Amino acid sequence: MNPYEIVKRPLVTEKSVHLQNKLGSYTFEVHPKANKTQIKEAVETLFKVKVVAVNTMNCRGKYRRMRTKLPGMTPAWKKAIIRLVDGQKIEGV
């Protein structure tokens, strides 16, 4: 897979910003079939940084009420928390 297919988008939440400031960890939405080594290589090539650890989790879709009374589901997705070497940053995330 292409690195641009593996890393879809950064997740910017209160918790992820706290992790960036405290531990130097960044959170991304990634391709559901990507494994940890593929995610590590993709982040290193895209952002030119050194990755120490990759933690992944599968987030299941939630039931949401759509236009009708029948419930629908949001799609399931995969999240990766990437810890960088001390002193390195990803700018713009």
C-alpha positions as CSV (number, residue, x, y, z in Angstrom):
1,M,0.0,0.0,0.0
2,N,0.9,3.6,-0.6
3,P,1.8,5.7,2.5
4,Y,-0.9,8.1,1.5
5,E,-3.4,5.3,1.5
6,I,-2.3,4.0,4.9
7,V,-2.4,7.4,6.8
8,K,-5.8,8.9,6.1
9,R,-5.9,12.0,8.4
10,P,-4.7,13.3,11.8
11,L,-7.2,13.2,14.6
12,V,-7.3,16.5,16.6
13,T,-9.1,16.1,19.9
14,E,-8.5,17.4,23.4
15,K,-7.0,14.1,24.3
16,S,-4.7,13.9,21.2
17,V,-3.5,17.4,21.8
18,H,-2.7,16.6,25.4
19,L,-0.7,13.5,24.2
20,Q,1.2,15.7,21.7
21,N,2.3,18.1,24.4
22,K,2.9,15.6,27.2
23,L,4.4,12.5,25.5
24,G,5.1,13.5,21.9
25,S,2.4,11.1,20.6
26,Y,0.3,11.8,17.5
27,T,-3.0,10.3,16.6
28,F,-4.0,9.3,13.1
29,E,-6.9,7.6,11.3
30,V,-5.3,4.8,9.3
31,H,-6.4,2.1,6.8
32,P,-8.2,-0.7,8.5
33,K,-6.0,-3.4,7.0
34,A,-2.7,-1.7,7.7
35,N,-0.4,-3.3,10.4
36,K,1.9,-1.6,12.8
37,T,5.1,-1.9,10.7
38,Q,3.3,-0.5,7.6
39,I,2.0,2.4,9.7
40,K,5.4,3.1,11.1
41,E,7.1,3.1,7.7
42,A,4.3,5.4,6.3
43,V,4.6,8.0,9.0
44,E,8.5,8.0,8.8
45,T,8.4,8.5,5.0
46,L,5.6,11.1,5.0
47,F,6.8,13.3,7.9
48,K,10.6,12.6,8.0
49,V,10.6,11.6,11.7
50,K,11.7,8.6,13.7
51,V,8.9,6.5,15.3
52,V,9.5,4.8,18.6
53,A,6.1,3.0,19.1
54,V,2.8,2.4,17.4
55,N,-0.4,1.5,19.2
56,T,-3.5,0.7,17.2
57,M,-7.1,0.2,18.0
58,N,-10.2,-0.7,15.9
59,C,-13.1,1.6,16.6
60,R,-16.4,0.2,15.8
61,G,-19.2,2.1,14.1
62,K,-21.9,3.7,16.2
63,Y,-25.7,3.5,15.7
64,R,-27.1,6.8,14.6
65,R,-30.6,7.9,13.8
66,M,-30.7,8.9,10.1
67,R,-33.6,10.7,8.3
68,T,-36.0,8.0,9.1
69,K,-36.8,6.4,12.5
70,L,-34.7,3.4,11.5
71,P,-31.2,3.4,12.9
72,G,-28.1,3.5,10.7
73,M,-24.5,2.9,11.4
74,T,-21.4,5.0,11.0
75,P,-18.5,3.1,9.5
76,A,-15.9,1.3,11.6
77,W,-12.4,2.7,11.4
78,K,-8.9,2.2,12.8
79,K,-6.9,4.6,15.0
80,A,-3.1,4.7,15.5
81,I,-1.3,6.5,18.3
82,I,2.3,7.1,17.2
83,R,5.1,8.0,19.7
84,L,8.1,9.9,18.3
85,V,11.7,10.1,19.5
86,D,12.2,12.8,22.1
87,G,12.7,16.3,20.6
88,Q,11.0,15.5,17.2
89,K,7.7,17.1,16.1
90,I,5.3,16.8,13.2
91,E,4.4,20.4,12.2
92,G,0.9,21.3,11.2
93,V,-0.7,18.4,13.1
